[in-house]
């Protein structure tokens, strides 16, 4: 189990970090790890992103990454203009409403 989820300390992960992540990214991931909520097989962040649009994400080192796991953005992509406009419109009219 030390190679999966929130305890992933495998040699493969250590090699990935050493080979592919900048010092800035490592610092951000270390900061994130300080606050990470450990859950069963919940994976800590592997990289830090600067932007996302459509099916593509861009990391801090300006590398494009195709998002195969977008958690509900598969159908429309990241930052879809119609979705962003709808969110802004809702936030301007009623950002929060208590249930009571």
ZAGU-116359 format. One record per atom (N, C-alpha, C): residue in one letter; chain; y, z, x. Coordinates in pm, 1 decimal, always signed. Each point is the difference from the previous one (the first is absolute). Example, Ala and Ser with C-alpha at 12.3 -4.5 7.8 and 13.67 -1.06 7.14 Angstrom:
BEGIN
+---+---+----------+----------+----------+
| r | c |       py |       pz |       px |
+---+---+----------+----------+----------+
| A | A |   -569.0 |   +780.0 |  +1319.0 |
| A | A |   +119.0 |     +0.0 |    -89.0 |
| A | A |   +120.0 |     +0.0 |    +90.0 |
| S | A |   +105.0 |    -72.0 |    -35.0 |
| S | A |   +119.0 |     +6.0 |    +82.0 |
| S | A |   +109.0 |    +73.0 |    -77.0 |
+---+---+----------+----------+----------+
This chain:
BEGIN
+---+---+----------+----------+----------+
| r | c |       py |       pz |       px |
+---+---+----------+----------+----------+
| X | A |   -121.1 |     +0.0 |    +80.8 |
| X | A |   +121.1 |     +0.0 |    -80.8 |
| X | A |   +127.0 |     +0.0 |    +84.7 |
| X | A |    -10.3 |    +19.0 |   +127.5 |
| X | A |   +121.9 |     +4.6 |    +79.7 |
| X | A |    +52.9 |   -139.9 |    +29.9 |
| X | A |    -59.0 |   -100.2 |    -63.9 |
| X | A |    +46.6 |   -136.9 |    +21.7 |
| X | A |    +56.9 |    -62.4 |   -126.6 |
| X | A |     +9.5 |    +76.7 |   -108.1 |
| X | A |    +51.1 |    -52.7 |   -126.4 |
| X | A |   +103.5 |    +94.8 |    -58.6 |
| X | A |    +79.8 |    -53.8 |    -90.1 |
| X | A |    +92.2 |    +82.3 |    -77.3 |
| X | A |   +102.1 |    +74.0 |    +83.3 |
| X | A |    +42.3 |   +116.9 |    -51.4 |
| X | A |   +111.4 |    +72.1 |    +60.7 |
| X | A |    -34.7 |    +67.2 |   +132.0 |
| X | A |   -124.4 |     -4.9 |    +41.4 |
| X | A |    -37.3 |    +57.2 |   +129.4 |
| X | A |    -38.3 |   -108.9 |   +100.0 |
| X | A |    +40.8 |   -122.2 |    -24.9 |
| X | A |    -37.6 |   -110.6 |    +86.9 |
| X | A |    +55.2 |    +21.7 |   +140.6 |
| X | A |    -88.3 |    +41.0 |    +89.1 |
| X | A |    +35.5 |    +18.4 |   +140.3 |
| X | A |    -90.6 |    -84.6 |    +88.6 |
| X | A |    -50.7 |   -108.2 |    -56.6 |
| X | A |    -96.1 |    -83.7 |    +71.6 |
| X | A |    +63.5 |    -66.4 |   +121.8 |
| X | A |    -86.3 |    -41.5 |    +91.9 |
| X | A |    +48.1 |    -73.2 |   +117.0 |
| X | A |    +64.9 |   -131.2 |    -41.9 |
| X | A |    -53.1 |    -63.3 |   -103.1 |
| X | A |    +57.5 |   -126.7 |    -47.4 |
| X | A |   +143.4 |    +20.2 |    -47.1 |
| X | A |    +24.9 |   +108.1 |    -72.6 |
| X | A |   +136.8 |    +26.1 |    -46.4 |
| X | A |    +91.5 |    +30.0 |   +118.5 |
| X | A |    -46.5 |    +77.9 |    +95.1 |
| X | A |    +80.0 |    +31.6 |   +117.8 |
| X | A |    +33.0 |   -126.7 |    +79.0 |
| X | A |    -95.9 |    -91.6 |    +10.9 |
| X | A |    +25.5 |   -127.3 |    +69.0 |
| X | A |   +102.3 |    -83.6 |    -75.8 |
| X | A |    -10.8 |     -2.8 |   -134.0 |
| X | A |    +95.7 |    -74.7 |    -81.6 |
| X | A |   +141.3 |    +51.7 |    +24.0 |
| X | A |    +17.1 |   +130.8 |     -5.2 |
| X | A |   +132.1 |    +60.5 |    +19.5 |
| X | A |    +54.0 |    -34.3 |   +138.4 |
| X | A |    -82.6 |    +14.2 |   +102.1 |
| X | A |    +44.7 |    -26.2 |   +136.9 |
| X | A |    +36.1 |   -146.8 |    +22.1 |
| X | A |    -74.4 |    -89.5 |    -60.2 |
| X | A |    +19.8 |   -143.6 |    +24.8 |
| X | A |   +106.9 |    -64.5 |    -87.3 |
| X | A |    +17.3 |    +50.6 |   -120.5 |
| X | A |    +78.3 |    -75.9 |    -97.3 |
| X | A |   +128.3 |    +66.2 |    -49.7 |
| X | A |    +20.3 |   +127.0 |    +26.6 |
| X | A |   +115.7 |    +67.9 |    -57.7 |
| X | A |   +103.5 |    +35.9 |   +105.5 |
| X | A |   +125.2 |    -23.2 |    -33.7 |
| X | A |   +110.7 |    +33.0 |    +90.6 |
| X | A |    +23.1 |   +151.0 |     +1.8 |
| X | A |    +77.9 |    +45.1 |    +96.4 |
| X | A |    +35.0 |   +142.2 |     +6.4 |
| X | A |    +72.4 |    +44.2 |   -127.0 |
| X | A |    +90.5 |    -85.0 |    -50.0 |
| X | A |    +74.3 |    +33.2 |   -122.5 |
| X | A |    -95.5 |    +18.7 |   -117.7 |
| X | A |    -96.6 |    -89.7 |    -12.5 |
| X | A |    -97.0 |    +10.4 |   -109.2 |
| X | A |    -83.6 |   +125.6 |    +15.0 |
| X | A |    -44.9 |    +29.3 |   +120.1 |
| X | A |    -79.7 |   +121.7 |    +23.0 |
| X | A |    +78.9 |   +125.1 |    -37.5 |
| X | A |   +128.0 |     +3.4 |    +33.6 |
| X | A |    +82.6 |   +116.0 |    -35.2 |
| X | A |    +11.2 |    +15.5 |   -151.2 |
| X | A |    +20.3 |   -110.6 |    -70.8 |
| X | A |     +7.4 |     +6.0 |   -146.5 |
| X | A |   -132.5 |    +45.5 |    -60.2 |
| X | A |   -111.0 |    -50.2 |    +52.4 |
| X | A |   -130.4 |    +39.9 |    -51.6 |
| X | A |    -29.9 |   +146.1 |    +30.4 |
| X | A |    +42.9 |    +48.5 |   +115.6 |
| X | A |    -16.0 |   +142.5 |    +31.5 |
| X | A |    +79.2 |    +85.9 |    -97.7 |
| X | A |   +121.6 |    -42.3 |    -32.1 |
| X | A |    +82.3 |    +72.9 |    -97.7 |
| X | A |    -66.1 |     -3.6 |   -137.7 |
| X | A |    -50.0 |   -115.6 |    -39.4 |
| X | A |    -69.6 |    -12.1 |   -128.3 |
| X | A |   -120.9 |    +93.4 |     -4.9 |
| X | A |    -73.5 |     +8.8 |   +109.8 |
| X | A |   -120.2 |    +83.9 |     +4.6 |
| X | A |    +33.2 |   +147.9 |    -21.2 |
| X | A |   +120.0 |    +41.0 |    +36.9 |
| X | A |    +40.4 |   +140.2 |    -20.7 |
| X | A |     +2.5 |    +36.3 |   -147.8 |
| X | A |    +26.1 |    -97.4 |    -86.6 |
| X | A |    +15.7 |    +26.0 |   -143.1 |
| X | A |   -112.1 |    -60.3 |    -84.0 |
| X | A |    -95.4 |    -65.2 |    +64.2 |
| X | A |   -107.3 |    -70.0 |    -69.8 |
| X | A |    -82.3 |    +97.8 |    -82.5 |
| X | A |    -21.9 |    -32.1 |   -126.8 |
| X | A |    -81.0 |    +81.9 |    -89.4 |
| X | A |   -146.0 |    -40.1 |    +17.5 |
| X | A |    -78.3 |    +84.9 |    +63.9 |
| X | A |   -139.7 |    -31.8 |    +28.2 |
| X | A |    -83.0 |     +8.0 |   -126.8 |
| X | A |    -64.4 |   -111.4 |    -32.4 |
| X | A |    -89.4 |     -8.8 |   -114.2 |
| X | A |   -130.2 |    -62.9 |    +47.5 |
| X | A |   -103.2 |    +13.6 |    -77.3 |
| X | A |   -129.6 |    -55.2 |    +37.0 |
| X | A |    +10.2 |   -150.1 |    +25.9 |
| X | A |    -30.1 |    -40.0 |   +120.8 |
| X | A |     -1.1 |   -139.7 |    +43.5 |
| X | A |   +130.7 |    -73.1 |    -24.0 |
| X | A |   +109.6 |    +70.7 |     +9.0 |
| X | A |   +132.0 |    -60.2 |    -12.0 |
| X | A |    +47.1 |    -37.1 |   +140.4 |
| X | A |    +27.8 |   -126.0 |    +22.4 |
| X | A |    +30.6 |    -48.2 |   +134.3 |
| X | A |   +147.7 |    +14.5 |    +33.5 |
| X | A |    +32.3 |    +61.0 |   +113.6 |
| X | A |   +140.0 |     +6.3 |    +43.4 |
| X | A |    +53.4 |   -140.3 |    +29.4 |
| X | A |   +129.8 |    -12.1 |     +8.4 |
| X | A |    +62.5 |   -129.7 |    +28.4 |
| X | A |    -48.6 |    -54.2 |   +133.7 |
| X | A |    -20.6 |   -129.8 |     +4.4 |
| X | A |    -43.8 |    -66.3 |   +122.9 |
| X | A |   +113.3 |    -72.2 |    +70.5 |
| X | A |   +111.2 |    -22.4 |    -71.2 |
| X | A |   +111.3 |    -75.6 |    +55.9 |
| X | A |   +125.2 |    +37.0 |    -79.4 |
| X | A |   +114.5 |    -43.2 |    +47.2 |
| X | A |   +126.6 |    +23.4 |    -70.7 |
| X | A |    +61.1 |   -135.3 |    -33.8 |
| X | A |    +45.8 |    -12.6 |   -123.0 |
| X | A |    +53.9 |   -127.2 |    -47.7 |
| X | A |   +151.4 |     +4.1 |     -9.8 |
| X | A |    +62.2 |   -115.3 |    +22.6 |
| X | A |   +144.5 |    -11.2 |    -18.5 |
| X | A |    +34.2 |    -74.4 |   -127.8 |
| X | A |    -93.1 |    -84.1 |    -50.0 |
| X | A |    +27.9 |    -74.1 |   -123.0 |
| X | A |   -129.2 |    -55.6 |    -57.5 |
| X | A |    +10.4 |    -43.8 |   -126.0 |
| X | A |   -111.9 |    -66.9 |    -66.4 |
| X | A |    +56.7 |    -92.4 |   -105.7 |
| X | A |    -54.7 |   -120.4 |     -8.6 |
| X | A |    +41.8 |    -97.4 |   -101.6 |
| X | A |   -118.3 |    -90.1 |    -30.4 |
| X | A |    -21.3 |    -23.9 |   -128.5 |
| X | A |   -114.6 |    -80.9 |    -38.6 |
| X | A |   -128.6 |    +65.9 |    +45.6 |
| X | A |    -85.7 |    -73.5 |    +67.5 |
| X | A |   -127.0 |    +54.9 |    +48.1 |
| X | A |     +7.7 |    +43.6 |   +145.9 |
| X | A |   +118.6 |     -4.5 |    +58.7 |
| X | A |    +14.7 |    +26.8 |   +142.9 |
| X | A |    +81.2 |   +126.2 |    +26.3 |
| X | A |    -49.1 |    +78.6 |    +96.6 |
| X | A |    +72.1 |   +117.7 |    +48.1 |
| X | A |    +40.2 |    -27.3 |   +144.9 |
| X | A |   +108.2 |    +62.3 |    +45.4 |
| X | A |    +44.6 |    -14.7 |   +138.2 |
| X | A |    +10.0 |   +138.1 |    +61.8 |
| X | A |    -65.7 |    +18.0 |   +115.7 |
| X | A |     +5.0 |   +130.9 |    +64.0 |
| X | A |   +123.4 |    +12.2 |    +89.0 |
| X | A |    +16.3 |   +115.3 |    +62.7 |
| X | A |   +118.9 |    +25.8 |    +82.0 |
| X | A |     +7.4 |    -89.2 |   +123.2 |
| X | A |   -111.6 |    -60.8 |    +36.0 |
| X | A |     -2.9 |    -89.2 |   +115.2 |
| X | A |    +12.3 |   -146.6 |    -43.9 |
| X | A |    +48.1 |    -21.0 |   -122.6 |
| X | A |    +21.6 |   -133.7 |    -57.3 |
| X | A |   -127.3 |    -82.9 |    -14.2 |
| X | A |   -113.8 |    +65.3 |    -13.7 |
| X | A |   -125.2 |    -72.2 |    -22.8 |
| X | A |    -24.0 |    -12.0 |   -149.8 |
| X | A |    -36.4 |   -119.7 |    -43.7 |
| X | A |    -31.7 |    -24.2 |   -140.9 |
| X | A |   -144.7 |    +41.1 |    -26.1 |
| X | A |    -19.1 |    +70.9 |   -112.0 |
| X | A |   -132.6 |    +47.3 |    -38.7 |
| X | A |    -23.3 |    -44.1 |   -144.0 |
| X | A |   -110.6 |    -69.0 |    -25.0 |
| X | A |    -34.1 |    -41.2 |   -135.4 |
| X | A |    -59.2 |   +119.7 |    -73.6 |
| X | A |    +59.0 |    +37.1 |   -112.5 |
| X | A |    -42.0 |   +118.1 |    -75.3 |
| X | A |   -115.7 |    -35.2 |    -92.5 |
| X | A |   -117.9 |    +46.3 |    +36.0 |
| X | A |   -118.1 |    -19.7 |    -84.0 |
| X | A |    -23.7 |   +119.8 |    -91.4 |
| X | A |    +79.9 |   +104.5 |    +12.3 |
| X | A |    -25.7 |   +124.3 |    -73.0 |
| X | A |   +128.8 |    +56.3 |    -57.7 |
| X | A |    +70.6 |    -75.2 |    -78.3 |
| X | A |   +133.9 |    +37.5 |    -42.5 |
| X | A |    +13.7 |    +99.2 |   -111.6 |
| X | A |   -108.7 |    +62.1 |    -48.2 |
| X | A |    +12.3 |    +98.6 |   -107.5 |
| X | A |    +91.9 |    -47.2 |   -111.8 |
| X | A |    -44.6 |    -95.2 |    -75.2 |
| X | A |    +68.3 |    -55.3 |   -117.7 |
| X | A |   +107.0 |   -103.0 |    +32.2 |
| X | A |    +20.2 |    -35.5 |   +123.8 |
| X | A |    +93.4 |   -109.0 |    +28.0 |
| X | A |    -74.5 |   -131.2 |    +23.6 |
| X | A |   -131.9 |     +2.7 |    -11.7 |
| X | A |    -78.6 |   -121.6 |    +22.8 |
| X | A |    +46.6 |   -115.2 |    -87.7 |
| X | A |    +28.4 |    +28.2 |   -125.2 |
| X | A |    +30.5 |   -105.9 |    -94.9 |
| X | A |   +139.4 |    -59.0 |    +18.7 |
| X | A |    +97.5 |    +79.8 |    +38.3 |
| X | A |   +138.0 |    -49.3 |     +6.0 |
| X | A |    +62.8 |     +7.7 |   +138.4 |
| X | A |    -58.0 |    +78.4 |    +89.6 |
| X | A |    +53.5 |    +11.3 |   +134.9 |
| X | A |   +103.3 |   +111.4 |    +13.2 |
| X | A |    +27.1 |    +36.7 |   +123.9 |
| X | A |   +100.3 |   +102.7 |    +30.2 |
| X | A |   +139.3 |    -53.4 |    -31.2 |
| X | A |    +85.6 |    +84.9 |    -52.4 |
| X | A |   +142.6 |    -30.0 |    -20.7 |
| X | A |    +24.2 |   -121.7 |    -88.4 |
| X | A |    -82.6 |    -17.8 |   -101.2 |
| X | A |    +20.3 |   -112.9 |    -91.4 |
| X | A |   +135.6 |    +16.0 |    -69.0 |
| X | A |    +84.8 |   -102.7 |     -0.7 |
| X | A |   +136.2 |    +12.5 |    -53.8 |
| X | A |     +5.7 |    +49.4 |   -144.9 |
| X | A |    -89.6 |    -45.5 |    -86.2 |
| X | A |     +4.2 |    +44.1 |   -140.3 |
| X | A |    -37.0 |   +147.5 |    -13.1 |
| X | A |    -96.8 |    +44.6 |    +78.4 |
| X | A |    -38.8 |   +141.2 |     -4.5 |
| X | A |   +112.7 |    +86.5 |    +55.5 |
| X | A |    +59.2 |    -40.6 |   +111.9 |
| X | A |   +111.8 |    +75.7 |    +58.3 |
| X | A |   +116.4 |     +8.9 |    -98.1 |
| X | A |    +31.8 |   -109.9 |    -66.2 |
| X | A |   +110.1 |     -0.1 |    -97.3 |
| X | A |    -30.9 |    +93.3 |   -116.8 |
| X | A |   -124.0 |     -0.4 |    -47.8 |
| X | A |    -37.8 |    +87.9 |   -110.9 |
| X | A |     +8.2 |   +146.9 |    +40.6 |
| X | A |    -40.7 |    +31.5 |   +122.4 |
| X | A |     +7.5 |   +138.3 |    +48.2 |
| X | A |   +145.6 |    +44.8 |     +9.8 |
| X | A |    +85.2 |    -83.3 |    +58.0 |
| X | A |   +142.6 |    +33.9 |    +11.7 |
| X | A |    +61.3 |    +19.6 |   -138.0 |
| X | A |    -30.5 |    -89.5 |    -92.9 |
| X | A |    +54.2 |    +11.8 |   -135.7 |
| X | A |    -42.6 |   +132.3 |    -64.0 |
| X | A |   -126.1 |    +36.7 |    +15.5 |
| X | A |    -48.0 |   +125.5 |    -57.7 |
| X | A |    +67.1 |   +119.7 |    +66.7 |
| X | A |    +12.0 |     -2.6 |   +131.4 |
| X | A |    +63.0 |   +111.1 |    +71.5 |
| X | A |   +145.8 |    +18.2 |    -40.2 |
| X | A |    +67.6 |   -109.1 |    -31.9 |
| X | A |   +140.5 |     +9.1 |    -39.2 |
| X | A |    +17.0 |    +54.5 |   -141.2 |
| X | A |   -101.7 |    -13.7 |    -83.0 |
| X | A |    +13.7 |    +48.5 |   -137.7 |
| X | A |    -63.3 |   +137.2 |    -20.0 |
| X | A |   -116.4 |    +24.9 |    +59.5 |
| X | A |    -67.3 |   +129.0 |    -16.5 |
| X | A |   -101.4 |    +15.5 |   +112.3 |
| X | A |    +42.5 |    +68.7 |   +104.6 |
| X | A |    -86.2 |    +14.0 |   +117.2 |
| X | A |   -107.4 |   +105.6 |    -19.6 |
| X | A |    +28.4 |   +101.0 |    -83.7 |
| X | A |    -94.6 |   +109.6 |    -19.3 |
| X | A |    +17.3 |    +55.4 |   -140.2 |
| X | A |   -109.4 |    +33.9 |    -60.5 |
| X | A |     +5.3 |    +58.8 |   -133.5 |
| X | A |   -104.3 |   +110.1 |     -7.5 |
| X | A |    +40.9 |   +125.2 |    -22.4 |
| X | A |    -98.6 |   +107.8 |     -9.0 |
| X | A |    -87.9 |    -18.6 |   -123.2 |
| X | A |   -120.5 |    +51.6 |     +6.8 |
| X | A |    -92.7 |    -13.4 |   -111.9 |
| X | A |    +28.8 |   +100.2 |   -111.1 |
| X | A |    +83.6 |    +98.7 |    +21.8 |
| X | A |    +26.4 |   +102.0 |   -102.8 |
| X | A |   +131.5 |    -25.4 |    -66.6 |
+---+---+----------+----------+----------+
